[in-house]
Amino acid sequence: MSTQKVQTLFEDAAFILSPLYLTDNFDVCASEVQNKILLIKKEISAKYSFPKISLQLSAKFVSDIIHSVLENIGGLVKIHDPYSPLYVPETVVEHIEDVSMELNLLLNFVYFVSERFLENQSQHHIIFFTHVLAVSVHTSMLLWLYLPDLDPEQMNVMLSDFLRMRIKPIQPCICKIYLDVLLSLKSTIQSGWYPNIRNEDAVDSEGGFLEYHPTQYGGGTN
């Protein structure tokens, strides 16, 4: 239902802002479109939650989505006109850039994993890729739904919570997603399926996660 309303909004906006309709009423027309956008955003945000994805995804598809999100973020933080409807206060920009940095790290992680698993994906890969996709989609939704209307302090709290709960390897369930795929990589290399890949890469990455949360995972892996 929300998707249909967004589609209708785009169609209405295309008509309202068309040269035939605008004539001398640009400000009135633009305000009408903005009001409709605000109403739909409020309706969607009231029902929206972190996306649940259950698909087998390719690394390329996931990396393409992350690239698109990062490009949109890059354009957003470059808007410095306070009168722009897309203007983001400097205090919020800092938190958005933190999210952008973590997404870049996830993108590199996707590359690291995909280059070392050329064939059948394990369940750990599927969970990892779907998690990364969900995080990327959620980033876009948070920025679209709540900017620029939400109070900057509330927006910062929301972004900080998002980083802490869904992206960074702080929560045990998130740390486990990252660690499982690294352990799967290590197991694949040790089995001899890809003897040209250095085991040290997987061991070093795994060790970083274990060092971050030694209590959850027994302090190391043999």
Secondary structure, 3 states (H helix, E strand, C coil): CHHHHHHHHHHHHHHHCCHHHHCCCHHHHHHHHHHHHHHHHHHHHHHCCCCCCCCCCCHHHHHHHHHHHHHHHHHHCCCCCCCCCCCCCHHHHHHHHHHHHHHHHHHHHHHHHHCCCCCCCCHHHHHHHHHHHHHHHHHHHHHHHHCCCCCHHHHHHHHHHHHHHHHCCCCHHHHHHHHHHHHHHHHHHHHCCCCCCCHHHHHHHHHHHHHHCCCCCCCCCC
